[in-house]
């Protein structure tokens, strides 16, 4: 888990980064990190994943991208529902460089 400098009232909010030494890929380790955060704060309410591609494991070639995304998010959705925590997952359908005019 990567800690970022934050205002004192936000000091307990974690930032999970998808870097080999800093944060987990979406799966059991990611959910365990979310659970650790949930237990460490007085009123856990929201997790923002920016952007899904950073934490998403490789999908199966036999599935389309929707099926792969749905499959990898199912366990996180179940955890969030069980604990009353909202999860917002950002996903870009196209992220291309556009020159400034």
C-alpha positions as protocol buffer text, in pm:
chain_id: "A"
residue {
  index: 1
  type: UNK
  ca { x: 0 y: 0 z: 0 }
}
residue {
  index: 2
  type: UNK
  ca { x: 132 y: 340 z: -94 }
}
residue {
  index: 3
  type: UNK
  ca { x: 78 y: 629 z: 144 }
}
residue {
  index: 4
  type: UNK
  ca { x: 47 y: 978 z: 1 }
}
residue {
  index: 5
  type: UNK
  ca { x: 84 y: 1309 z: 179 }
}
residue {
  index: 6
  type: UNK
  ca { x: -266 y: 1423 z: 271 }
}
residue {
  index: 7
  type: UNK
  ca { x: -444 y: 1670 z: 492 }
}
residue {
  index: 8
  type: UNK
  ca { x: -455 y: 1547 z: 856 }
}
residue {
  index: 9
  type: UNK
  ca { x: -827 y: 1470 z: 840 }
}
residue {
  index: 10
  type: UNK
  ca { x: -763 y: 1244 z: 540 }
}
residue {
  index: 11
  type: UNK
  ca { x: -448 y: 1076 z: 671 }
}
residue {
  index: 12
  type: UNK
  ca { x: -615 y: 735 z: 708 }
}
residue {
  index: 13
  type: UNK
  ca { x: -725 y: 718 z: 344 }
}
residue {
  index: 14
  type: UNK
  ca { x: -499 y: 474 z: 160 }
}
residue {
  index: 15
  type: UNK
  ca { x: -380 y: 493 z: -196 }
}
residue {
  index: 16
  type: UNK
  ca { x: -324 y: 155 z: -359 }
}
residue {
  index: 17
  type: UNK
  ca { x: -90 y: 169 z: -655 }
}
residue {
  index: 18
  type: UNK
  ca { x: -38 y: -97 z: -918 }
}
residue {
  index: 19
  type: UNK
  ca { x: 338 y: -110 z: -900 }
}
residue {
  index: 20
  type: UNK
  ca { x: 509 y: -442 z: -823 }
}
residue {
  index: 21
  type: UNK
  ca { x: 647 y: -326 z: -490 }
}
residue {
  index: 22
  type: UNK
  ca { x: 358 y: -97 z: -393 }
}
residue {
  index: 23
  type: UNK
  ca { x: 21 y: -257 z: -448 }
}
residue {
  index: 24
  type: UNK
  ca { x: -169 y: -569 z: -537 }
}
residue {
  index: 25
  type: UNK
  ca { x: -335 y: -675 z: -858 }
}
residue {
  index: 26
  type: UNK
  ca { x: -713 y: -712 z: -837 }
}
residue {
  index: 27
  type: UNK
  ca { x: -782 y: -1041 z: -664 }
}
residue {
  index: 28
  type: UNK
  ca { x: -758 y: -1180 z: -309 }
}
residue {
  index: 29
  type: UNK
  ca { x: -462 y: -959 z: -211 }
}
residue {
  index: 30
  type: UNK
  ca { x: -639 y: -644 z: -332 }
}
residue {
  index: 31
  type: UNK
  ca { x: -955 y: -735 z: -142 }
}
residue {
  index: 32
  type: UNK
  ca { x: -746 y: -810 z: 169 }
}
residue {
  index: 33
  type: UNK
  ca { x: -589 y: -463 z: 139 }
}
residue {
  index: 34
  type: UNK
  ca { x: -936 y: -308 z: 108 }
}
residue {
  index: 35
  type: UNK
  ca { x: -1050 y: -504 z: 412 }
}
residue {
  index: 36
  type: UNK
  ca { x: -749 y: -382 z: 610 }
}
residue {
  index: 37
  type: UNK
  ca { x: -841 y: -26 z: 518 }
}
residue {
  index: 38
  type: UNK
  ca { x: -1209 y: -84 z: 604 }
}
residue {
  index: 39
  type: UNK
  ca { x: -1118 y: -203 z: 951 }
}
residue {
  index: 40
  type: UNK
  ca { x: -877 y: 86 z: 1008 }
}
residue {
  index: 41
  type: UNK
  ca { x: -1116 y: 378 z: 953 }
}
residue {
  index: 42
  type: UNK
  ca { x: -1421 y: 481 z: 1159 }
}
residue {
  index: 43
  type: UNK
  ca { x: -1670 y: 513 z: 870 }
}
residue {
  index: 44
  type: UNK
  ca { x: -1551 y: 337 z: 556 }
}
residue {
  index: 45
  type: UNK
  ca { x: -1765 y: 447 z: 263 }
}
residue {
  index: 46
  type: UNK
  ca { x: -1592 y: 466 z: -75 }
}
residue {
  index: 47
  type: UNK
  ca { x: -1308 y: 312 z: -270 }
}
residue {
  index: 48
  type: UNK
  ca { x: -1211 y: 467 z: -603 }
}
residue {
  index: 49
  type: UNK
  ca { x: -1015 y: 258 z: -851 }
}
residue {
  index: 50
  type: UNK
  ca { x: -844 y: 490 z: -1098 }
}
residue {
  index: 51
  type: UNK
  ca { x: -810 y: 325 z: -1348 }
}
residue {
  index: 52
  type: UNK
  ca { x: -920 y: -41 z: -1379 }
}
residue {
  index: 53
  type: UNK
  ca { x: -640 y: -125 z: -1622 }
}
residue {
  index: 54
  type: UNK
  ca { x: -377 y: -61 z: -1350 }
}
residue {
  index: 55
  type: UNK
  ca { x: -503 y: -344 z: -1129 }
}
residue {
  index: 56
  type: UNK
  ca { x: -675 y: -574 z: -1376 }
}
residue {
  index: 57
  type: UNK
  ca { x: -518 y: -915 z: -1429 }
}
residue {
  index: 58
  type: UNK
  ca { x: -493 y: -1061 z: -1778 }
}
residue {
  index: 59
  type: UNK
  ca { x: -821 y: -1196 z: -1908 }
}
residue {
  index: 60
  type: UNK
  ca { x: -902 y: -1518 z: -2087 }
}
residue {
  index: 61
  type: UNK
  ca { x: -879 y: -1521 z: -2464 }
}
residue {
  index: 62
  type: UNK
  ca { x: -1204 y: -1718 z: -2482 }
}
residue {
  index: 63
  type: UNK
  ca { x: -1399 y: -1427 z: -2327 }
}
residue {
  index: 64
  type: UNK
  ca { x: -1474 y: -1080 z: -2457 }
}
residue {
  index: 65
  type: UNK
  ca { x: -1354 y: -776 z: -2261 }
}
residue {
  index: 66
  type: UNK
  ca { x: -1691 y: -726 z: -2087 }
}
residue {
  index: 67
  type: UNK
  ca { x: -1692 y: -1086 z: -1962 }
}
residue {
  index: 68
  type: UNK
  ca { x: -1333 y: -1055 z: -1840 }
}
residue {
  index: 69
  type: UNK
  ca { x: -1402 y: -727 z: -1656 }
}
residue {
  index: 70
  type: UNK
  ca { x: -1721 y: -864 z: -1501 }
}
residue {
  index: 71
  type: UNK
  ca { x: -1541 y: -1177 z: -1387 }
}
residue {
  index: 72
  type: UNK
  ca { x: -1250 y: -997 z: -1219 }
}
residue {
  index: 73
  type: UNK
  ca { x: -1479 y: -746 z: -1046 }
}
residue {
  index: 74
  type: UNK
  ca { x: -1727 y: -1002 z: -909 }
}
residue {
  index: 75
  type: UNK
  ca { x: -1537 y: -1077 z: -586 }
}
residue {
  index: 76
  type: UNK
  ca { x: -1476 y: -707 z: -519 }
}
residue {
  index: 77
  type: UNK
  ca { x: -1846 y: -636 z: -573 }
}
residue {
  index: 78
  type: UNK
  ca { x: -1941 y: -914 z: -332 }
}
residue {
  index: 79
  type: UNK
  ca { x: -1701 y: -780 z: -66 }
}
residue {
  index: 80
  type: UNK
  ca { x: -1831 y: -424 z: -111 }
}
residue {
  index: 81
  type: UNK
  ca { x: -2194 y: -537 z: -84 }
}
residue {
  index: 82
  type: UNK
  ca { x: -2126 y: -741 z: 230 }
}
residue {
  index: 83
  type: UNK
  ca { x: -1957 y: -446 z: 401 }
}
residue {
  index: 84
  type: UNK
  ca { x: -2164 y: -154 z: 273 }
}
residue {
  index: 85
  type: UNK
  ca { x: -1871 y: 8 z: 96 }
}
residue {
  index: 86
  type: UNK
  ca { x: -1921 y: 173 z: -243 }
}
residue {
  index: 87
  type: UNK
  ca { x: -1664 y: 107 z: -513 }
}
residue {
  index: 88
  type: UNK
  ca { x: -1621 y: 338 z: -810 }
}
residue {
  index: 89
  type: UNK
  ca { x: -1414 y: 187 z: -1091 }
}
residue {
  index: 90
  type: UNK
  ca { x: -1294 y: 417 z: -1367 }
}
residue {
  index: 91
  type: UNK
  ca { x: -1240 y: 265 z: -1709 }
}
residue {
  index: 92
  type: UNK
  ca { x: -1127 y: 433 z: -2029 }
}
residue {
  index: 93
  type: UNK
  ca { x: -1263 y: 296 z: -2355 }
}
residue {
  index: 94
  type: UNK
  ca { x: -1006 y: 501 z: -2543 }
}
residue {
  index: 95
  type: UNK
  ca { x: -719 y: 700 z: -2408 }
}
residue {
  index: 96
  type: UNK
  ca { x: -533 y: 854 z: -2695 }
}
residue {
  index: 97
  type: UNK
  ca { x: -297 y: 1147 z: -2697 }
}
residue {
  index: 98
  type: UNK
  ca { x: -451 y: 1458 z: -2849 }
}
residue {
  index: 99
  type: UNK
  ca { x: -225 y: 1750 z: -2942 }
}
residue {
  index: 100
  type: UNK
  ca { x: -307 y: 2091 z: -2795 }
}
residue {
  index: 101
  type: UNK
  ca { x: -444 y: 2346 z: -3039 }
}
